Amino acid sequence: MKQYIKFVLAIFLTSALLSSCKKGFLDKVYDEDLTIDSVFASAQYAERFLSSAYFSLPEEPEWIEWWGRNPFTTASDDLECTWGVFGNQMNTGNWNAATVEQNIYRVYWEGIRKVNIFIENIDKTDFSEREPSAWGRTGEQQRQEFKGEAHFLRAFYHFIEMRVHGPVSILNRSLSTADDYTQIKRSPYDDCVAFVVEECDKAAALLPARRVDVELGRATKMAALALKARILLYAASPLYNGNSDYANFKDDQGRNLISPNYDATKWQKAADAARDCITQAEAAGHILYKPTNDPYQNFYRLFIDRWNDEVLFARNMGNFNRLEYASGAKGMGGWSGYCPTQELVDAFQMANGTTPITGYNADGSPIINAASGYQETGYAATAGANYPAGVRNMYVNREPRFYVSVNFNGQRWRGRQLELHNSGRDGRAVGNGQDYPVTGYLLRKFADEQINLTQAGTFTFKTWIYFRMAEVYLNYAEALNEAQGPTADVYTNVNKVRERAGLPGLPAGLSKDQMRERIRHERRIELAFETQRYFDCNRWKIAPETSNKTFYRLSYDKGTSIQDDAFYQRVVLKRRIFEAPKHYLWPIPQTEIDRALWVIQNPGW
């Protein structure tokens, strides 16, 4: 334990050394056995200790390496990764408690320990001589805001563990060697939800609605309210609300860890929380980001203009260029690694709001809605607002979010047309044979069109958005529809998102079931690649339909030109495996079970 405390202190002291520019600071020598009491004797050091707790926030735009802690995008039906990453291993069904990515489990408990130590000690800190902040808050007001940040982080880290493992241990205090660790057990899921909600309420009461120093990436009241709305939505969803699959999932006291009893009131609680977040966020000036009159530019700039008015909570990623490289075309210096699925491409609507493809035949060929105007074959005689002439008709007259999200063969990008066909400049046959778009598509969302992957100094600073207004509008619409049916408020909140995307409103007269499907579709498109789809499919219990099936691709190994029909033939990509209910929840890593034999493993593992 002493060694662990030294490690934590080393982190914040390193931060202190690197961030200070005061004369003489670097000349000071610190006792290697600096105690917690010594740290919290200084308001400056206490703040830096809290800042170190933000380190555990997941780096969700990293889908390749373990340290990003996000295999969920490549494990969803949004994306296929060119290389062998853990998300792809999940898709084969070939994973277990011994091979599961352990850092998903480890890192967040480290963050929880830090904030527990902070909460337990911050009242010892003398803020009387703390200078007023740049935005006029006194030392004592800063203490209260720091407490709010800590309560938010404690809630967020518990939530991240819960979205993966379901019911977890509630750690509301730091542990010592004197504790009986056999009593640190998993709590029922509903108890975990109640704890996170309580922490969000504590945080919201202490935090400002917005911050002058927003670009530091620190939590606000809106972040806490958005997290509360999301976890209550999860708790109301079929995976956790009336799920008989887990009727025998009990602790050693016979308590159900996930209740098999359905509670309809959970939907209304989720709706109320989302509505409260919307009301307070709008009052604080948060809106759907629309800096122009062009729906394409509005959606594109949402992810390029950092800390815009739609963002409720995000992480600064610095000069994070891996996403740009991984989604970039090989002929432009990229790795061609992040490849949207054909199924996601098919899900985007037409510009007039109609659905182009309503299903698939047994051979994987699409069932086309003739009334939509969609054409699978042929090439565009003229250019459109967001595509050049000559591209395949299947990419013509689609909704603006499609052109922001997906790069396809013949599309213009960074000064020229992409050539994703086999012999093209960005195709399989050219250069490194490993780096090619394995679905026939490349990710475009989040990428900055102005950068040049082959020139140093052109990369832009990135943020990763955890919570934004569009999600909260859709959370509210979903929960309210389940609680009360397709009321006017449900329509209003879905249509806000569609209007920003340049689409017409939903048709009147939808049933509750029809509205449910519309909302789920809207989430898939609006929130694609934002670490939402994997968990949405799980909580709705539709993953056996979305992930346990054969996926298709374009023929990336064929084609000598943008207009070569051979490239656009749909062929099998792979068969993905999703075993329900086993794969809805991750296993507790076997190493953890071996250390603590009293910990109950998730069903099926």
Secondary structure, DSSP 8 states (H G I E B T S, - for coil): -HHHHHHHHHHHHHHHHHH---TTGGG----TT--HHHHTT-HHHHHHHHHHHGGGS--TT--SSGGG---TTTTSTTEEESS--HHHHHHHT---TTTS-THHHHHHHHHHHHHHHHHHHGGGS--TT----TTS--HHHHHHHHHHHHHHHHHHHHHHHHHHHSS-----S---TTS-GGG-----HHHHHHHHHHHHHHHHHHS-SS-TTGGG----HHHHHHHHHHHHHHHHSTTTSS-GGGTT-B-TTS-BSS--S--THHHHHHHHHHHHHHHHHHHTT------SS-HHHHHHHHTTSTT-TTEEEEEEEES--HHHHHHS-GGGT----EEE-HHHHHHS-BTTS--SEEEE-TTS-EEE-GGGT--SSSB-SS-BTTB-TTSBGGGTTB-HHHHHHEE-TT-EETTEE---STTSTTSTTSS-TT-S-TTS-EE-TT--TT--TTSTT----EEEEEEEHHHHHHHHHHHHHHHH-S-HHHHHHHHHHHHHTT-----TT--HHHHHHHHHHHHHHHTTTSS-HHHHHHHTT-HHHHTSSEEEEE-TT--SSTT-GGGG-EEEEEE----TTGGGS----HHHHHH-TTS---TT-
